[in-house]
Amino acid sequence: MANEVAARNVPVVPKGQRRHTIKRLVRYLLASPWRVIVMILAGITAVAMIVIGPKVMGQATNVLFEGILGAMLVRMGAKPGTPKEAVVAYLQSKGQDKIAQMISTMNVQVGKGIDWSAFARVLIFLAAIYVISITVRVVQNFLMTRLVSDAVYTMRRQIEDKLDRLPLQYFDRTPRGEVMSRTTNDIDNISGTLQQILGELLFSVFSFIGAIIMMLAISPMLTLIALIIIPLMALGAGIILKKTQPQFTRQWIQTGQVNSHVEEMFSGHTVVRAFGHQAVAKEEFEAKNKELYESSFKATFFSSLVNPLSTFFGNLSFVLVAIVGGVRVLSGTMTLGDLQAFTQYTRQSSQPIGQLASMGTMLQSSLASCQRVFEFLDEPEEEPDPSDPEVLGELTGGRVEGHVRFDHVRFSYKPEEPLIEDLSIEAKPGQTIAIVGPTGAGKTTLVNLLMRFYEIQGGQITIDGVDTSKVTRHDLRSHFGMVLQDTWLFDGTVRDNLLYGLDEGETISDEKMIEGARATHVDEFIRRLPHGYDTVLNEDSSELSQGERQLMTICRAFLSDPDILILDEATSSVDTRTELLVQQAMNTLRKGRTSFVIAHRLSTIRDADLILVVNHGSVIEQGTHDQLLTAGGAYASLYNSQFTKGAEED
């Protein structure tokens, strides 16, 4: 029920906002003005050739009809070579005024028959016109494809850049499937629809204008009759477009919701099956899929009404023109060739209107996707780096000593819910600082603030006396090595994953890599893989156990040789025996480095130089392991509860 209500309440893009979206989209397409100019000129040339075609074809019809009439007059008793004026006078004397009037407007030569050489010249000229038209149309389509491809390429590049500038809080509050839908499905929809409509849009507009000009040149009265249907067609198309726009908006929003659900269920399929929630997941998917089906059906159905509507009014216009034009041909006020040309121009003028209306529905879909992409590109970004940044380790050859201070730091995720109000801690160079506390106490928040994933609202954080807000994020983070509780390995070889922590352009020898792998106890199981260090891992790394993946991330941090180390539950996914081996490797890694260790297993931090007990964003206790146990406070309670529980289980 909640999903149904949400679907009905999907916001419709205001008209003013649609205009802004169109202007913004046009700026992408106008990135290369010369291509636009050449494309427009090619379109005008192609339309000019096509518009001239029916008129030239009408001349060919006149040549045939005049030849046929000349032969018929001989059979009616006229002598070959008789002047046309004499034939007209004779027919008028017989009371055949309409036929006489028709012959008077044509170049009829009694007894000559069809002038095949003149007919051939007209056909050759007509063929040349259409060859030129096809050629310039190919040029137009090529340039149009480049324009759209360049625009979409720019959008994708801006999206990639935007991902690097978005604050972490955006990804915390936005489902991954929704982000992926905007950056893939919506971009593909923009590309597909623009490829279809952009070239045809220009061609249809030019065709309509050219056809109207030629129609006016042939017969203003018939032109007025043909144009009567245009307001009716435009009214019908406008009603359809008004119906389709909200449906296309809903369609792409609900596409994002479906993608988000599928991505969530795929990444958590083990948990879903373990708890027997397949039926619930399927039910949720069916609800979301049904909403997407309904909006897609309505959008497609309403947009499909445009072609039948335009065809109906186009045929109505054709019939009216044929009737009135036929009367005028019989009355001698219009040639048969001109009528033939005019009926073709009628088609050329009515078809673009139908095409424009049909493209309007496709444009609604594209604008809905554009709106979602532009909303993503307009998301608030991280605070910009300082224009004249300081450099960490500038006086020590690029290395930092690791003297970290939090001075009266204040931070909250939501202004109305304070988290850290006045935090002051200090980590001296080479110290290991352990951070412990209950879930939700703010342990990981300290790390996020240190790495500037979030910006503090008060106080300052310094490294070696340098305010971290006065250095670039890249400079700051290049001095850190991180091992998180959630392991992340990407599609690529084991070697690529291990060396991922190196700076761009930095390399190390295979000997040093293997030495690091042995120190972190990953070399043994890597060599058991089919191709060793060159084994290609998929995103899920199904070839490795959870503990082995965790060890690889530890090795990655080891090989990056950081100045400051952050371990966020780094040993949570390994067994007890492996934990001891990893702990030895971590002890080696921590030597000479300032390290921050977030841990729930208090046994892993006994040798820490300083233990901070955090709760509700504040440090409630600090000291060494022995000092805190002797104090008998919160840390002692946590420590004793873990070992009491372990003893009971044994």
C-alpha positions in Angstrom: 0.0 0.0 0.0 2.8 2.4 0.9 4.4 1.8 -2.5 1.2 2.5 -4.3 0.8 5.8 -2.5 4.3 6.7 -3.2 3.8 6.0 -6.9 0.8 8.1 -7.1 2.6 11.0 -5.4 5.6 11.1 -7.7 6.2 14.7 -8.4 5.5 16.0 -11.9 8.3 18.2 -13.3 7.0 21.8 -13.5 6.7 23.5 -16.9 9.4 26.1 -15.9 11.7 23.4 -14.8 11.2 21.5 -18.0 12.2 24.6 -20.0 15.4 24.9 -17.8 16.1 21.2 -18.5 15.7 21.7 -22.2 18.0 24.8 -22.2 20.6 22.8 -20.2 20.4 19.9 -22.6 20.7 22.2 -25.6 24.0 23.5 -24.1 25.4 20.0 -24.2 24.4 19.7 -27.9 25.9 23.1 -28.8 29.3 22.2 -27.4 30.5 22.0 -31.0 28.8 25.0 -32.9 30.4 24.3 -36.2 29.0 20.8 -36.3 25.6 22.2 -35.5 25.9 24.8 -38.3 27.0 22.2 -40.9 24.2 19.8 -39.7 21.6 22.5 -40.1 22.9 23.5 -43.6 22.9 19.8 -44.6 19.3 19.4 -43.4 18.2 22.5 -45.3 19.9 21.3 -48.4 18.3 17.8 -48.1 14.9 19.3 -47.5 15.3 21.7 -50.5 16.1 18.8 -52.7 13.1 16.7 -51.5 10.8 19.7 -51.7 11.8 20.4 -55.3 11.3 16.7 -56.2 7.5 16.7 -56.4 7.5 19.8 -58.6 10.0 18.2 -61.0 8.0 15.0 -60.9 4.9 17.1 -61.8 6.8 18.3 -64.9 7.4 14.7 -65.9 3.7 14.0 -65.5 2.8 17.0 -67.6 5.2 15.8 -70.4 3.4 12.4 -70.4 -0.1 13.9 -70.2 0.6 16.4 -72.9 1.9 13.7 -75.2 -1.2 11.5 -74.5 -3.5 14.4 -75.2 -1.8 15.2 -78.5 -2.3 11.6 -79.6 -5.9 11.6 -78.5 -6.7 14.8 -80.5 -5.5 13.0 -83.6 -7.9 10.2 -82.9 -10.7 12.8 -82.4 -10.1 14.0 -86.0 -7.6 16.8 -85.6 -4.8 16.9 -88.1 -1.2 16.5 -86.9 0.5 20.0 -86.6 -2.8 21.8 -86.0 -2.1 24.8 -83.8 -3.2 24.5 -80.2 -5.3 27.7 -80.6 -7.3 26.1 -83.4 -7.9 23.0 -81.3 -9.1 25.1 -78.4 -11.4 27.2 -80.6 -12.9 24.0 -82.1 -13.6 22.4 -78.7 -15.2 25.6 -77.5 -17.5 25.6 -80.6 -18.5 22.1 -79.6 -19.4 23.2 -76.1 -16.4 21.4 -74.4 -15.2 24.5 -72.6 -13.6 22.7 -69.7 -11.4 20.5 -71.9 -10.6 23.5 -74.0 -9.6 25.5 -70.9 -7.4 22.6 -69.7 -5.6 22.3 -73.1 -5.0 26.0 -73.3 -2.9 25.9 -70.1 -0.7 23.0 -71.4 2.0 22.7 -74.1 0.0 20.3 -76.3 1.2 19.6 -79.8 -1.3 17.7 -82.0 0.0 14.4 -83.3 3.5 14.7 -81.7 2.9 12.1 -78.9 5.1 11.8 -75.8 8.4 13.6 -75.9 10.6 10.8 -74.5 13.8 12.8 -74.6 12.2 15.6 -72.5 10.8 13.0 -70.2 14.3 11.3 -69.8 15.9 14.7 -69.1 13.3 15.4 -66.3 13.9 11.9 -64.8 17.7 12.4 -64.8 17.3 15.7 -63.1 15.0 14.1 -60.6 17.4 11.3 -59.9 20.3 13.8 -59.4 18.1 15.7 -56.9 17.4 12.6 -54.8 21.1 11.5 -54.9 22.1 14.9 -53.5 19.4 14.6 -50.9 20.5 11.2 -49.8 24.2 12.3 -49.6 23.5 15.4 -47.5 21.2 13.4 -45.3 24.0 11.0 -44.6 26.2 13.9 -43.6 23.5 15.3 -41.4 23.0 12.0 -39.7 26.7 11.5 -39.2 27.1 14.9 -37.5 23.9 14.4 -35.5 25.2 11.1 -34.2 28.5 12.8 -33.2 26.7 15.6 -31.4 24.6 13.2 -29.4 27.5 10.9 -28.7 29.7 13.8 -27.6 26.9 15.2 -25.3 26.4 11.8 -23.7 30.1 11.2 -23.4 30.4 14.6 -21.6 27.5 13.7 -19.3 29.1 10.4 -18.3 32.4 12.1 -17.7 30.8 14.7 -15.5 29.0 11.9 -13.6 32.3 10.1 -13.0 33.8 13.4 -11.8 30.8 14.1 -9.7 31.1 10.8 -7.9 34.5 11.8 -6.7 33.2 15.2 -5.4 30.1 14.0 -3.6 30.3 13.8 0.2 30.0 10.4 1.9 26.7 11.4 3.3 25.1 11.3 -0.1 26.0 7.6 -0.6 24.9 6.9 3.0 21.3 8.2 2.3 20.9 7.1 -1.4 20.4 3.5 -2.5 23.1 2.2 -4.8 20.6 1.0 -7.3 19.1 4.5 -7.6 22.5 6.0 -8.3 23.2 3.2 -10.9 19.9 3.8 -12.5 20.5 7.5 -13.0 24.1 6.9 -14.3 23.3 4.0 -16.6 19.6 3.6 -17.5 18.8 7.3 -17.7 21.9 8.1 -19.7 21.2 5.3 -22.1 17.6 6.6 -22.5 18.9 10.1 -23.2 21.3 8.7 -25.8 18.7 6.5 -27.5 15.9 9.0 -27.7 18.2 11.9 -28.9 19.7 9.7 -31.6 16.2 9.0 -32.9 14.6 12.4 -32.7 17.3 15.1 -33.1 18.0 14.6 -36.9 14.4 13.9 -37.6 13.3 16.9 -35.6 15.3 19.3 -37.8 14.3 17.4 -41.0 10.6 17.5 -40.1 10.6 21.2 -39.3 12.5 22.1 -42.5 10.3 19.7 -44.5 7.1 21.4 -43.2 8.4 24.9 -44.0 9.6 23.9 -47.4 6.4 22.1 -48.3 4.2 25.0 -47.2 6.3 27.4 -49.4 5.9 25.2 -52.4 2.1 24.7 -51.7 1.6 28.5 -51.6 3.5 28.9 -54.9 1.2 26.3 -56.6 -2.2 27.3 -55.0 -2.8 29.5 -52.0 -6.4 28.4 -51.9 -5.6 24.7 -51.7 -2.9 25.5 -49.1 -5.5 27.1 -46.9 -7.7 24.0 -47.2 -4.7 21.7 -46.3 -3.8 23.8 -43.3 -7.3 23.6 -41.7 -6.4 20.3 -40.1 -3.2 21.5 -38.5 -4.8 23.2 -35.4 -6.9 20.0 -34.8 -3.9 17.8 -35.1 -1.9 20.1 -32.8 -4.7 20.1 -30.2 -4.9 16.3 -30.2 -1.1 16.0 -29.9 -1.0 18.5 -27.1 -3.6 16.5 -25.1 -1.6 13.3 -25.6 1.7 15.0 -24.6 0.1 16.3 -21.4 -1.0 12.8 -20.5 2.4 11.1 -21.3 4.8 13.5 -19.5 3.9 12.5 -15.9 3.9 8.8 -16.9 7.4 9.0 -18.3 8.6 10.8 -15.2 7.0 8.0 -13.0 8.5 5.3 -15.4 12.1 6.4 -14.8 11.7 7.0 -11.1 10.2 3.6 -10.7 12.9 2.1 -12.9 15.4 3.4 -10.3 13.3 1.8 -7.5 13.2 -1.6 -9.2 17.0 -1.5 -9.9 17.6 -0.5 -6.3 15.6 -3.4 -5.0 17.2 -5.9 -7.4 20.7 -4.7 -6.5 19.9 -5.0 -2.8 18.5 -8.5 -3.1 21.4 -9.6 -5.3 24.1 -8.4 -2.9 22.2 -9.8 0.1 20.9 -13.0 -1.5 22.6 -15.2 1.1 21.0 -13.5 4.0 17.6 -13.5 2.2 17.8 -17.2 1.7 19.2 -17.9 5.1 16.2 -16.3 6.8 13.7 -17.6 4.3 12.6 -14.2 3.0 12.4 -15.2 -0.7 8.6 -14.9 -0.7 8.7 -11.4 0.9 11.4 -10.2 -1.5 9.5 -11.6 -4.4 6.3 -9.9 -3.2 8.2 -6.5 -2.8 9.6 -6.9 -6.3 6.2 -7.8 -7.8 4.7 -4.6 -6.2 7.5 -2.4 -7.6 7.5 -4.2 -10.9 3.7 -3.7 -11.2 4.1 0.0 -10.6 6.7 0.2 -13.3 4.6 -1.8 -15.6 1.6 0.4 -15.2 3.5 3.7 -15.7 5.4 2.2 -18.7 2.2 0.9 -20.2 0.4 4.2 -19.8 3.4 6.2 -21.2 3.7 3.8 -24.2 0.0 3.6 -24.9 -0.7 7.3 -24.8 2.4 8.1 -27.0 1.3 5.4 -29.5 -2.0 7.4 -30.1 0.0 10.1 -31.9 0.6 8.2 -35.2 -3.1 7.1 -35.7 -4.2 10.6 -34.9 -1.8 12.2 -37.4 -2.5 9.6 -40.0 -6.3 10.3 -39.8 -5.9 14.0 -40.1 -3.3 13.6 -42.9 -5.7 11.4 -44.9 -8.5 13.9 -44.3 -6.4 16.7 -45.6 -5.4 14.6 -48.6 -9.0 13.8 -49.5 -10.1 17.5 -49.3 -7.2 18.6 -51.5 -7.8 15.8 -54.1 -11.5 16.7 -54.4 -11.0 20.5 -54.7 -7.8 20.1 -56.8 -9.5 17.6 -59.2 -12.3 20.2 -59.8 -9.7 22.8 -60.6 -7.9 20.5 -63.1 -11.1 19.9 -64.9 -11.9 23.6 -64.9 -8.5 24.3 -66.5 -7.2 26.5 -63.6 -4.6 23.9 -62.6 -2.5 21.4 -64.4 -2.6 17.7 -63.5 1.2 17.8 -62.7 0.6 20.7 -60.3 -2.1 18.7 -58.6 0.1 15.7 -58.3 2.9 17.8 -56.8 0.5 19.5 -54.5 -0.9 16.2 -53.1 2.7 15.1 -52.4 3.4 18.4 -50.6 0.3 17.8 -48.6 1.8 14.6 -47.4 5.1 16.3 -46.8 3.4 18.9 -44.6 1.1 16.6 -42.6 3.7 13.9 -42.0 6.2 16.2 -40.2 3.4 17.3 -37.9 2.7 13.7 -36.9 6.4 13.0 -36.6 6.9 16.1 -34.4 4.1 15.0 -32.1 5.5 11.5 -31.9 8.9 12.9 -31.2 7.4 15.0 -28.5 6.4 11.9 -26.6 9.9 10.5 -26.9 11.3 13.9 -25.9 9.2 13.7 -22.7 10.9 10.4 -21.8 14.3 11.9 -22.5 13.6 15.0 -20.5 12.4 12.9 -17.5 15.8 11.1 -17.6 17.7 14.4 -18.1 15.9 15.8 -15.1 17.1 12.9 -13.0 20.7 13.1 -14.3 20.8 16.9 -13.7 19.5 16.4 -10.2 22.4 14.1 -9.6 24.9 16.6 -11.1 23.4 19.4 -9.0 23.8 17.5 -5.7 25.7 19.5 -3.1 29.4 18.7 -3.3 32.2 18.5 -0.7 33.7 21.8 0.4 36.3 22.7 -2.2 40.0 22.2 -1.4 41.8 25.4 -0.4 43.1 27.5 -3.3 46.5 27.8 -1.6 46.8 24.5 0.3 49.5 23.6 2.8 51.4 20.4 2.2 51.8 17.6 4.8 55.4 16.5 5.3 56.7 19.4 3.2 59.7 19.8 5.5 60.3 16.1 6.0 60.6 14.8 2.5 57.0 13.9 2.1 56.7 11.7 5.2 54.7 12.8 8.2 55.5 12.0 11.8 51.9 11.2 12.7 51.2 13.7 15.5 47.4 13.8 15.4 45.3 16.2 17.5 41.5 16.6 17.9 41.1 20.1 19.5 37.5 20.8 20.8 36.0 19.1 17.7 32.2 19.5 17.2 30.2 17.4 14.7 26.7 16.1 14.1 25.2 14.2 11.1 21.9 16.1 11.7 21.9 19.6 13.3 19.0 18.7 15.5 20.9 15.6 16.8 24.3 16.6 18.3 26.8 13.8 18.3 30.3 15.1 19.1 30.2 18.4 21.1 33.7 19.0 22.5 36.2 16.3 21.7 39.9 16.7 22.4 42.4 13.8 21.9 46.0 13.5 21.0 48.0 10.7 19.3 51.7 11.1 19.4 54.0 9.9 16.6 54.3 6.1 16.5 51.6 5.5 19.0 48.8 3.0 18.6 45.5 4.5 19.6 42.7 2.0 20.2 39.1 3.2 20.0 36.5 1.1 21.7 32.9 1.5 22.8 29.4 0.2 22.2 27.8 0.1 18.7 26.7 3.6 17.6 29.1 5.3 20.1 30.9 7.3 17.3 34.1 5.2 16.8 33.9 5.1 13.0 32.9 8.8 13.0 36.3 9.7 14.4 38.0 8.0 11.5 35.6 9.7 9.0 36.4 13.1 10.4 40.2 12.3 10.4 40.0 11.4 6.7 37.7 14.3 5.9 34.9 12.1 4.6 32.8 14.4 6.7 33.6 18.0 7.6 33.7 19.1 11.3 31.4 21.9 12.4 33.8 23.3 15.0 37.3 23.0 16.4 40.1 21.6 14.3 42.0 18.4 13.5 45.8 18.7 13.0 48.5 16.4 11.7 52.0 17.5 12.7 50.5 20.8 13.5 48.9 21.3 10.1 45.1 21.9 10.0 43.7 19.1 7.9 41.1 21.5 6.4 44.0 23.5 4.9 45.4 20.7 2.8 43.9 18.9 -0.2 41.9 15.8 0.4 44.2 13.9 -1.9 47.3 15.0 0.0 45.7 14.1 3.3 44.5 10.7 2.3 47.7 9.7 0.5 49.3 9.5 4.0 46.7 7.0 5.3 46.3 3.3 4.9 43.0 1.8 5.7 41.7 -1.7 6.4 37.9 -1.8 6.9 35.6 -4.4 8.2 33.8 -4.6 4.8 36.3 -6.1 2.4 36.3 -4.8 -1.1 38.0 -6.5 -4.1 37.4 -5.5 -7.6 37.4 -7.3 -11.0 41.0 -7.9 -11.8 44.0 -10.0 -10.9 45.2 -10.7 -7.4 48.3 -8.6 -8.2 46.1 -5.6 -9.2 44.1 -5.8 -6.0 47.2 -6.0 -3.8 48.9 -3.1 -5.5 45.7 -0.9 -5.5 46.9 1.2 -2.6 50.0 2.5 -4.4 50.0 6.0 -5.6 49.5 6.6 -9.3 52.7 5.9 -11.2 54.3 4.1 -8.2 55.6 0.6 -8.6 57.2 -2.0 -6.4 59.1 -5.2 -7.4 57.6 -8.6 -7.3 60.0 -9.6 -4.6 58.8 -6.8 -2.3 55.2 -7.6 -3.1 55.7 -11.3 -2.2 57.6 -10.3 0.9 54.6 -8.3 2.0 52.2 -11.1 1.1 54.2 -13.5 3.3 54.3 -11.0 6.2 50.5 -10.8 6.1 50.0 -14.6 5.5 48.3 -14.3 2.0 51.1 -15.8 -0.1 50.3 -19.4 0.9 46.6 -19.4 -0.3 47.4 -17.1 -3.3 49.8 -19.7 -4.6 47.0 -22.3 -4.4 44.9 -20.3 -6.9 44.9 -21.5 -10.5 47.2 -18.8 -11.8 48.7 -17.5 -8.5 49.1 -13.8 -8.4 47.7 -13.5 -12.0 44.4 -15.2 -11.1 41.5 -13.0 -12.1 39.0 -12.3 -9.4 35.4 -11.4 -10.0 33.6 -8.7 -7.9 32.3 -11.2 -5.4 35.7 -12.9 -5.2 33.9 -16.3 -4.8 37.3 -18.0 -5.1 38.3 -16.7 -1.7 36.8 -17.1 1.8 35.7 -14.1 3.8 38.9 -14.4 5.9 41.1 -14.6 2.9 39.5 -11.5 1.4 40.1 -9.7 4.7 43.8 -10.8 4.7 44.2 -9.4 1.1 42.9 -6.0 2.2 45.4 -6.1 5.1 48.2 -6.9 2.6 47.0 -4.1 0.4 47.5 -1.6 3.3 50.8 -3.2 4.1 52.2 -2.7 0.6 51.0 0.9 0.4 53.5 1.7 3.2 51.3 4.5 4.8 52.4 7.1 7.4 49.3 6.7 9.4 47.3 3.4 9.7 43.6 3.0 10.3 42.2 -0.5 11.2 38.5 -0.6 11.5 37.6 -4.1 12.8 40.4 -5.4 10.6 40.4 -8.9 12.1 36.7 -9.4 12.5 36.4 -11.9 9.7 39.3 -14.2 10.4 39.4 -17.2 12.7 41.3 -17.3 16.0 44.4 -18.9 14.6 44.6 -16.6 11.6 43.9 -13.6 13.9 47.1 -14.4 15.8 49.1 -14.4 12.6 47.4 -11.2 11.4 48.1 -9.6 14.7 51.8 -10.3 14.4 51.7 -8.8 10.9 49.8 -5.8 12.2 52.4 -5.3 15.0 55.1 -5.2 12.4 53.1 -2.9 10.2 52.4 -0.5 13.1 56.0 -0.1 14.0 57.1 3.6 13.5 53.5 4.6 12.5 50.7 6.3 14.2 47.8 3.8 14.2 44.2 4.1 15.0 42.5 0.8 15.8 38.7 0.4 16.1 38.0 -3.0 17.8 35.3 -4.9 19.4 37.6 -7.8 20.3 39.4 -6.1 23.2 42.0 -8.9 23.3 43.5 -7.5 20.1 44.3 -4.1 21.6 46.0 -5.0 24.9 49.3 -3.6 23.7 47.9 -0.2 22.5 49.7 2.8 23.8 46.4 4.6 24.5 42.8 3.2 24.6 39.9 5.6 24.2 36.5 4.5 25.4 33.9 6.4 23.4 30.2 6.7 24.0 27.7 9.2 22.5 30.5 10.9 20.7 32.6 11.7 23.8 35.7 10.1 25.3 34.5 8.8 28.7 37.8 7.0 29.6 41.3 6.9 28.3 44.5 5.1 29.4 46.4 1.9 28.8 44.9 -1.5 29.1 46.2 -2.0 32.6 45.3 1.4 33.8 41.7 1.1 32.6 41.3 -2.4 34.1 42.6 -1.0 37.4 40.1 1.9 37.2 37.2 -0.6 37.0 35.1 1.7 34.8 33.4 1.2 31.4 36.4 -0.4 29.7 36.8 -3.0 32.5 33.1 -3.8 32.3 33.3 -4.3 28.5 36.5 -6.4 28.8 35.2 -8.6 31.6 31.9 -9.2 29.9 33.7 -10.5 26.8 35.9 -12.9 28.6 33.2 -14.0 31.0 31.0 -14.8 28.0 33.9 -16.7 26.4 34.5 -18.7 29.6 30.8 -19.7 29.8 30.8 -20.8 26.2 33.9 -23.0 26.8 
